[in-house]
Amino acid sequence: MNQKWARVVVNVAERDKVDAIFQVGDFGFSFDYYFLKPFQECSMPVYWIPGNHENYEFLLDQDAFRGPDEMKELWPNIWHVPRCHTWDWDGKSFAACGGAYSVDKDSRTTYVSYWPEETIENEDLRMAKLNGRHVDYFFSHDVPFGVPSMEEALSQMDYSLPERHVRASRNNRHALRLIIDHFTPNQLIHGHMHVFYEDVLKLDEDHETAILGLNCDETRSNMVILNTETGQYNFPDIENIIKMLYSF
């Protein structure tokens, strides 16, 4: 978790008067008080879709990992979004599915910095089949299989990874693609890959999904302000806020 970047995100959201903050994964392990504090005190609700670097043991204890198909307020003003949950806001439809595979798991400690529950499982596919409907927007941590530019980039990276990690990561992306096929979103926003890009995923003859991948912390393209009425987004001006918050 990045406490200073959390403060940047909240300050930008407050300044630009957004309606909600949507965090698309790798929120944290220990949920430190000083990390959570700005999210708890901001004027808009914060929604969290878990990634792969998360404390899933905590989520299971809170009955918030899969459990009932509803958002759950885990701390004041911070809501967890379960896998394959759908909802409607202001005439627009949404769905989400967290999870991804940690290709660096060999350097992590199980139930300290890595949790086996991080990947998409058959239960999530079942929920997607039950809840699946066309939505305007989909939020995920991983990127679904088949996004052309990302498949090309990952094929270059795969040479540096053990085959078992390459295969497991690909399996998770295939699972997410099956879920996306149930929801046929107009637009999908994800994290995980730590690179900003735009692309289009062709689902079938009748549907295609605009894909937006976000960059890592401490980059301007780590966050976008999405206008859900038009589907347009813009990068917030963060330079002055970074200078202010990173100066002490």
Residue pairs with C-beta under 8 A, 6 or more apart in sequence:
1 27
1 28
1 29
1 30
1 31
1 32
1 35
2 35
2 217
2 218
3 32
3 34
3 35
4 245
4 246
5 217
5 218
5 222
6 35
6 38
6 39
7 38
7 245
8 238
8 241
8 242
8 245
9 21
9 223
10 21
10 38
10 39
10 42
11 241
11 245
12 223
12 236
12 238
12 241
13 21
13 42
13 44
14 42
14 43
14 44
15 236
15 241
16 225
16 236
18 44
18 225
19 44
20 44
20 45
20 46
20 47
21 39
21 42
21 44
21 45
21 46
21 47
22 47
22 49
22 139
22 189
23 46
23 47
23 48
23 49
24 49
24 51
24 98
24 139
24 140
24 141
24 189
24 190
24 191
24 214
25 49
25 50
25 51
25 52
25 53
25 54
25 98
25 100
25 140
25 141
25 190
25 191
25 192
26 51
26 52
26 53
26 54
26 141
26 191
26 192
27 48
27 50
27 51
27 54
28 35
28 53
28 54
28 55
29 53
29 54
29 55
29 112
29 113
30 55
31 55
31 58
31 75
36 75
36 78
39 46
39 75
39 77
39 78
40 75
40 76
40 77
40 78
41 77
42 77
45 77
45 78
45 79
46 77
46 78
46 79
47 71
47 79
47 80
47 81
48 74
48 78
48 79
48 80
48 81
49 81
49 96
49 97
49 98
49 139
49 140
49 141
50 56
50 59
50 80
50 98
50 99
50 118
50 141
51 98
51 99
51 100
51 118
51 141
51 142
51 191
51 192
52 99
52 100
52 101
52 102
52 118
52 119
52 141
52 142
52 192
53 102
53 113
53 114
53 118
54 98
54 115
54 118
55 115
56 65
56 115
56 116
56 117
56 118
57 111
57 115
59 65
59 80
59 117
60 117
62 72
62 74
62 80
63 72
64 72
64 74
64 80
64 82
65 82
65 83
65 117
66 82
66 83
66 123
66 124
66 127
67 82
68 82
69 82
69 84
69 85
69 127
69 131
70 82
70 85
71 79
71 80
71 81
71 82
71 85
71 87
72 79
72 80
72 82
73 79
74 80
81 96
81 98
81 139
83 96
83 97
83 98
83 99
83 120
83 124
83 127
84 95
84 96
84 97
84 124
84 127
84 128
84 130
84 131
84 132
84 179
85 95
85 96
85 131
86 93
86 94
86 95
86 131
86 133
86 135
86 183
87 93
87 94
87 95
88 94
89 228
90 228
90 229
92 136
92 137
92 228
92 229
93 133
93 134
93 135
93 136
93 137
94 135
94 136
94 137
94 138
94 139
95 131
95 133
95 135
95 137
95 138
95 139
95 183
95 185
96 138
96 139
96 140
97 120
97 124
97 128
97 138
97 140
97 176
97 179
98 140
98 141
99 118
99 119
99 120
99 124
99 141
99 142
99 172
99 176
100 118
100 119
100 141
100 142
100 169
100 172
100 192
101 118
101 119
101 142
101 165
101 168
101 169
101 171
101 172
102 108
102 114
102 118
103 161
103 165
103 166
103 168
103 169
105 114
105 165
108 114
110 116
119 168
119 171
119 172
119 175
120 142
120 172
120 175
120 176
120 179
121 175
124 175
124 179
125 175
125 178
125 179
128 178
128 179
128 182
128 183
129 182
131 182
132 179
132 182
132 183
133 182
133 183
134 183
134 184
134 185
135 183
135 184
135 185
135 186
136 185
136 186
136 187
136 228
136 231
137 185
137 186
137 187
137 188
137 189
137 226
137 228
138 180
138 183
138 185
138 187
138 188
138 189
138 209
139 188
139 189
139 190
140 176
140 188
140 189
140 190
141 190
141 191
141 192
142 172
142 173
142 176
142 190
142 192
143 150
143 173
143 176
143 190
143 192
143 193
143 211
143 213
144 173
144 176
144 177
144 179
144 180
144 188
144 201
144 211
145 151
145 170
145 173
145 174
145 176
145 177
146 177
146 201
146 202
147 199
147 201
147 211
148 199
148 200
148 201
149 197
149 199
150 193
150 197
150 199
150 211
150 213
153 193
153 195
154 169
158 166
180 188
180 201
180 203
180 209
181 203
181 204
184 203
184 207
184 209
185 209
186 209
186 210
186 231
187 209
187 210
187 211
187 212
187 231
188 201
188 209
188 210
188 211
188 212
189 212
189 213
189 214
189 224
189 226
190 211
190 212
190 213
190 214
191 213
191 214
192 213
193 213
194 215
194 216
195 213
195 215
195 216
196 213
196 214
196 215
196 219
196 221
197 211
197 212
197 213
198 210
198 211
198 212
198 213
199 210
199 211
199 213
200 208
200 209
200 210
200 211
201 208
201 209
201 211
202 208
203 209
210 231
212 224
212 233
214 221
214 222
214 223
214 224
215 221
215 222
216 222
218 242
220 235
220 236
220 238
221 235
223 235
223 236
223 238
224 233
224 234
224 235
224 236
225 233
225 234
225 235
225 236
226 232
226 233
227 233
